[in-house]
Amino acid sequence: MEEKIKAVIDQIRPGLQMDGGDIELVAIEGTVVKVRLKGACHGCPHAAITMKHGVEARIRESVPEVTEVIAVN
């Protein structure tokens, strides 16, 4: 499961980097994935939207075992 999640993050990363941000996989705890938004994405007013409708949606679509994706600092 970890390799699948990393592959999805690698697909998402270029889009975030184009806007001056980045994403890092912090942990996988059961079916919950913890990520850290970095750079311009950290603290961005659109970060919550990016997380739910971008990052979480893509990860859950590709790795159905994942039940939630959480942003951590």
FENHUHU-V185106 format. One record per backbone hydrogen bond with DSSP energy under -0.5 kcal/mol. NH is the residue of the N-H (numbers start at 0). CO is the residue of the C=O. If there is no record, write none. Layout:
nh = (NH;NH)
co = (CO;CO)
This chain:
nh = (4;5;6;7;8;9;10;11;12;13;14;15;16;17;18;18;19;20;21;23;25;25;26;28;29;30;31;32;33;34;35;37;39;40;41;42;43;46;49;50;51;52;53;53;54;55;56;57;58;59;60;61;62;65;66;67;69;71)
co = (0;1;2;3;4;5;6;7;8;9;11;11;12;13;14;15;16;15;37;35;23;33;33;31;27;28;28;67;26;69;23;21;19;37;38;40;40;43;45;46;47;48;48;49;49;50;51;53;54;55;56;57;58;62;30;30;32;34)
